[in-house]
Amino acid sequence: MAAIEVSKDNFKTEVLDAEGIVLVDFWASWCAPCRMLSPVVDQVADEVTGAKVVKVNVDKEQELAETYNVMSIPTLIVFKNGQEVKRSMGFIPKEAVKTLLNV
């Protein structure tokens, strides 16, 4: 399943109210490491079952970035049943992204 672009309007529904694992990619178009990580996150979204993958553009959704203390991008946050359980900052390879989802 492809990654879903989320905003403050649907973050609660797509992430906080979701059952199971949700990977949230906080990114920006001007960020080189984000542009490197984005296709990796898309591949993981297509390959992994049992987890939802969503993306938050921090330029459009500064309030969400502040709420989750995203100080550098890219930042990946894994939520399980609406609670943050893991976090990673910076570029990581695909296998490391998949490992994050093992919660």
MDAnalysis code that builds the backbone (N, CA, C; Angstrom):
import MDAnalysis as mda
import numpy as np

u = mda.Universe.empty(309, n_residues=103, atom_resindex=np.repeat(np.arange(103), 3), trajectory=True)
u.add_TopologyAttr("name", ["N", "CA", "C"] * 103)
u.add_TopologyAttr("resid", np.arange(1, 104))
u.add_TopologyAttr("resname", ["MET", "ALA", "ALA", "ILE", "GLU", "VAL", "SER", "LYS", "ASP", "ASN", "PHE", "LYS", "THR", "GLU", "VAL", "LEU", "ASP", "ALA", "GLU", "GLY", "ILE", "VAL", "LEU", "VAL", "ASP", "PHE", "TRP", "ALA", "SER", "TRP", "CYS", "ALA", "PRO", "CYS", "ARG", "MET", "LEU", "SER", "PRO", "VAL", "VAL", "ASP", "GLN", "VAL", "ALA", "ASP", "GLU", "VAL", "THR", "GLY", "ALA", "LYS", "VAL", "VAL", "LYS", "VAL", "ASN", "VAL", "ASP", "LYS", "GLU", "GLN", "GLU", "LEU", "ALA", "GLU", "THR", "TYR", "ASN", "VAL", "MET", "SER", "ILE", "PRO", "THR", "LEU", "ILE", "VAL", "PHE", "LYS", "ASN", "GLY", "GLN", "GLU", "VAL", "LYS", "ARG", "SER", "MET", "GLY", "PHE", "ILE", "PRO", "LYS", "GLU", "ALA", "VAL", "LYS", "THR", "LEU", "LEU", "ASN", "VAL"])
u.atoms.positions = np.array([
    [0.847, -1.178, 0.000],
    [0.000, 0.000, 0.000],
    [0.893, 1.241, 0.000],
    [0.572, 2.189, -0.839],
    [1.377, 3.401, -0.953],
    [1.267, 4.246, 0.314],
    [2.301, 5.058, 0.520],
    [2.302, 5.979, 1.655],
    [1.209, 7.030, 1.453],
    [0.598, 7.432, 2.548],
    [-0.492, 8.398, 2.533],
    [0.032, 9.734, 3.049],
    [-0.258, 10.806, 2.334],
    [0.105, 12.152, 2.808],
    [-0.922, 12.569, 3.851],
    [-0.466, 12.926, 5.048],
    [-1.397, 13.333, 6.095],
    [-1.131, 14.770, 6.530],
    [-2.159, 15.364, 7.116],
    [-2.093, 16.736, 7.617],
    [-2.661, 16.743, 9.030],
    [-2.665, 17.913, 9.647],
    [-3.228, 17.997, 10.994],
    [-4.709, 17.640, 10.987],
    [-5.350, 17.801, 9.829],
    [-6.781, 17.507, 9.726],
    [-7.094, 16.012, 9.810],
    [-6.186, 15.157, 9.315],
    [-6.472, 13.721, 9.344],
    [-5.433, 12.909, 10.117],
    [-4.491, 13.563, 10.798],
    [-3.450, 12.856, 11.546],
    [-4.064, 11.986, 12.648],
    [-5.025, 12.524, 13.360],
    [-5.648, 11.754, 14.449],
    [-6.283, 10.477, 13.892],
    [-7.038, 10.605, 12.824],
    [-7.712, 9.444, 12.228],
    [-6.712, 8.443, 11.668],
    [-5.732, 8.927, 10.904],
    [-4.802, 8.038, 10.197],
    [-3.723, 7.446, 11.099],
    [-3.351, 8.149, 12.177],
    [-2.226, 7.709, 13.003],
    [-2.663, 7.387, 14.434],
    [-3.192, 8.353, 15.124],
    [-3.474, 8.182, 16.550],
    [-4.618, 7.205, 16.821],
    [-5.616, 7.186, 15.949],
    [-6.744, 6.275, 16.135],
    [-6.556, 4.945, 15.418],
    [-5.460, 4.794, 14.687],
    [-5.221, 3.567, 13.921],
    [-4.800, 2.428, 14.850],
    [-5.304, 1.247, 14.551],
    [-4.873, 0.063, 15.291],
    [-3.611, -0.479, 14.633],
    [-2.688, -0.956, 15.451],
    [-1.460, -1.539, 14.912],
    [-0.369, -0.512, 14.703],
    [0.503, -0.820, 13.749],
    [1.722, -0.049, 13.510],
    [1.509, 0.987, 12.413],
    [1.955, 2.223, 12.690],
    [1.945, 3.289, 11.685],
    [3.328, 3.941, 11.683],
    [3.948, 3.995, 10.506],
    [5.229, 4.681, 10.325],
    [4.941, 6.067, 9.764],
    [5.423, 7.095, 10.462],
    [5.222, 8.481, 10.019],
    [6.568, 9.051, 9.590],
    [6.633, 9.503, 8.339],
    [7.834, 10.110, 7.768],
    [7.641, 11.623, 7.749],
    [8.386, 12.333, 8.592],
    [8.381, 13.799, 8.593],
    [9.476, 14.253, 7.632],
    [9.124, 15.016, 6.609],
    [10.058, 15.351, 5.538],
    [9.773, 16.758, 4.998],
    [10.676, 17.216, 4.111],
    [10.476, 18.468, 3.368],
    [11.106, 18.317, 1.993],
    [10.557, 18.993, 1.012],
    [11.023, 18.849, -0.371],
    [12.440, 19.388, -0.580],
    [12.861, 20.363, 0.216],
    [14.180, 20.974, 0.051],
    [15.289, 20.178, 0.751],
    [14.924, 19.148, 1.495],
    [15.869, 18.382, 2.325],
    [16.464, 17.217, 1.519],
    [17.771, 17.272, 1.254],
    [18.426, 16.223, 0.459],
    [18.306, 14.836, 1.099],
    [18.582, 14.664, 2.400],
    [18.400, 13.336, 2.992],
    [16.947, 12.849, 2.915],
    [15.994, 13.796, 2.983],
    [14.577, 13.422, 2.849],
    [14.305, 12.876, 1.447],
    [14.894, 13.526, 0.432],
    [14.708, 13.060, -0.944],
    [15.352, 11.693, -1.148],
    [16.411, 11.390, -0.398],
    [17.035, 10.062, -0.468],
    [16.160, 9.022, 0.245],
    [15.558, 9.405, 1.358],
    [14.773, 8.469, 2.155],
    [13.385, 8.226, 1.572],
    [12.832, 9.195, 0.892],
    [11.454, 9.097, 0.405],
    [11.193, 7.851, -0.443],
    [12.041, 7.526, -1.441],
    [11.773, 6.304, -2.206],
    [11.923, 5.036, -1.367],
    [12.791, 5.074, -0.369],
    [12.951, 3.936, 0.537],
    [11.659, 3.724, 1.327],
    [11.100, 4.812, 1.847],
    [9.849, 4.739, 2.604],
    [8.726, 4.236, 1.693],
    [8.702, 4.704, 0.445],
    [7.688, 4.244, -0.508],
    [7.823, 2.743, -0.770],
    [9.062, 2.252, -0.904],
    [9.285, 0.820, -1.111],
    [8.799, 0.026, 0.102],
    [9.117, 0.501, 1.286],
    [8.676, -0.179, 2.503],
    [7.145, -0.200, 2.563],
    [6.512, 0.901, 2.190],
    [5.047, 0.966, 2.190],
    [4.461, -0.099, 1.263],
    [5.119, -0.325, 0.115],
    [4.634, -1.310, -0.851],
    [4.923, -2.745, -0.418],
    [6.004, -2.949, 0.328],
    [6.462, -4.296, 0.657],
    [5.953, -4.844, 1.975],
    [5.684, -3.976, 2.932],
    [5.355, -4.426, 4.283],
    [3.839, -4.554, 4.440],
    [3.425, -5.680, 5.002],
    [2.015, -5.836, 5.333],
    [1.879, -5.676, 6.846],
    [0.731, -5.254, 7.276],
    [0.512, -5.112, 8.705],
    [0.983, -3.798, 9.281],
    [1.383, -2.859, 8.424],
    [1.786, -1.529, 8.894],
    [1.316, -0.491, 7.878],
    [0.875, 0.631, 8.397],
    [0.489, 1.749, 7.543],
    [1.662, 2.714, 7.491],
    [1.882, 3.333, 6.332],
    [2.957, 4.305, 6.176],
    [2.346, 5.630, 5.727],
    [2.674, 6.695, 6.473],
    [2.173, 8.018, 6.129],
    [3.317, 9.018, 6.095],
    [3.100, 10.123, 5.397],
    [4.124, 11.168, 5.272],
    [3.537, 12.503, 5.709],
    [4.379, 13.288, 6.388],
    [3.997, 14.619, 6.835],
    [5.017, 15.609, 6.288],
    [4.568, 16.524, 5.442],
    [5.428, 17.585, 4.923],
    [5.528, 18.662, 6.000],
    [6.726, 18.814, 6.592],
    [6.874, 19.730, 7.729],
    [6.705, 21.188, 7.336],
    [6.908, 21.525, 6.057],
    [6.689, 22.906, 5.634],
    [5.204, 23.251, 5.652],
    [4.371, 22.291, 5.324],
    [2.922, 22.511, 5.321],
    [2.312, 22.252, 6.691],
    [2.953, 21.402, 7.484],
    [2.380, 20.961, 8.758],
    [3.350, 21.231, 9.921],
    [3.731, 22.505, 10.078],
    [4.671, 22.882, 11.130],
    [4.128, 22.559, 12.520],
    [2.831, 22.678, 12.701],
    [2.213, 22.401, 13.997],
    [2.408, 20.930, 14.397],
    [2.241, 20.018, 13.448],
    [2.463, 18.596, 13.738],
    [3.930, 18.333, 14.077],
    [4.829, 18.956, 13.321],
    [6.258, 18.775, 13.586],
    [6.601, 19.267, 14.996],
    [6.038, 20.388, 15.383],
    [6.286, 20.923, 16.726],
    [5.682, 20.012, 17.794],
    [4.479, 19.520, 17.560],
    [3.800, 18.649, 18.521],
    [4.648, 17.417, 18.829],
    [5.313, 16.885, 17.808],
    [6.104, 15.662, 17.983],
    [7.608, 15.939, 18.099],
    [7.959, 17.186, 18.403],
    [9.345, 17.581, 18.646],
    [10.296, 17.134, 17.542],
    [9.867, 17.334, 16.313],
    [10.715, 17.012, 15.176],
    [11.663, 18.188, 14.975],
    [12.926, 17.972, 15.356],
    [13.925, 19.043, 15.314],
    [14.813, 18.960, 14.078],
    [14.905, 17.768, 13.478],
    [15.671, 17.614, 12.245],
    [14.916, 16.632, 11.365],
    [15.148, 16.763, 10.074],
    [14.460, 15.878, 9.140],
    [15.479, 15.217, 8.225],
    [15.169, 14.064, 7.702],
    [13.951, 13.314, 7.934],
    [13.918, 12.699, 9.332],
    [12.716, 12.614, 9.872],
    [12.483, 11.899, 11.118],
    [11.389, 10.881, 10.862],
    [11.656, 9.644, 11.251],
    [10.655, 8.578, 11.178],
    [10.193, 8.288, 12.596],
    [8.879, 8.274, 12.796],
    [8.321, 7.918, 14.095],
    [7.369, 6.742, 13.890],
    [7.550, 5.724, 14.711],
    [6.676, 4.559, 14.667],
    [5.677, 4.666, 15.811],
    [4.407, 4.573, 15.456],
    [3.328, 4.563, 16.433],
    [2.737, 3.161, 16.484],
    [2.404, 2.713, 17.672],
    [1.699, 1.445, 17.843],
    [0.447, 1.731, 18.649],
    [-0.706, 1.484, 18.024],
    [-1.997, 1.772, 18.652],
    [-2.054, 3.205, 19.178],
    [-1.530, 4.142, 18.378],
    [-1.622, 5.564, 18.695],
    [-0.540, 6.115, 19.609],
    [0.389, 5.258, 20.057],
    [1.453, 5.710, 20.957],
    [2.808, 5.608, 20.260],
    [3.644, 6.652, 20.412],
    [4.986, 6.596, 19.841],
    [5.804, 5.518, 20.551],
    [6.442, 4.642, 19.747],
    [7.255, 3.572, 20.325],
    [8.704, 3.595, 19.848],
    [8.966, 4.188, 18.682],
    [10.337, 4.280, 18.171],
    [10.475, 5.535, 17.331],
    [11.744, 5.972, 17.199],
    [12.037, 7.179, 16.426],
    [13.420, 7.034, 15.797],
    [13.560, 7.556, 14.592],
    [14.849, 7.565, 13.907],
    [14.990, 8.889, 13.172],
    [16.193, 9.467, 13.219],
    [16.450, 10.720, 12.514],
    [17.547, 10.510, 11.488],
    [17.406, 11.175, 10.355],
    [18.398, 11.066, 9.292],
    [18.097, 9.908, 8.357],
    [18.908, 9.807, 7.315],
    [18.722, 8.728, 6.334],
    [19.114, 7.393, 6.945],
    [18.304, 6.379, 6.702],
    [18.649, 5.007, 7.064],
    [18.260, 4.110, 5.893],
    [18.968, 2.985, 5.709],
    [18.646, 2.090, 4.594],
    [17.320, 1.352, 4.816],
    [16.828, 0.748, 3.744],
    [15.517, 0.094, 3.777],
    [15.401, -0.959, 4.874],
    [16.418, -1.783, 5.041],
    [16.337, -2.832, 6.063],
    [16.217, -2.229, 7.464],
    [16.859, -1.082, 7.685],
    [16.754, -0.416, 8.987],
    [15.356, 0.148, 9.197],
    [14.734, 0.637, 8.117],
    [13.355, 1.119, 8.227],
    [12.436, -0.053, 8.575],
    [12.647, -1.181, 7.912],
    [11.825, -2.366, 8.215],
    [12.044, -2.838, 9.657],
    [13.275, -2.742, 10.133],
    [13.570, -3.132, 11.510],
    [12.822, -2.235, 12.510],
    [12.689, -0.957, 12.175],
    [11.930, -0.037, 13.041],
    [10.500, -0.529, 13.252],
    [9.965, -1.194, 12.258],
    [8.564, -1.619, 12.303],
    [8.370, -2.881, 13.149],
    [9.449, -3.499, 13.573],
    [9.362, -4.703, 14.402],
    [9.191, -4.309, 15.871],
    [7.986, -3.909, 16.220],
    [7.710, -3.495, 17.602],
    [6.700, -4.426, 18.244],
])
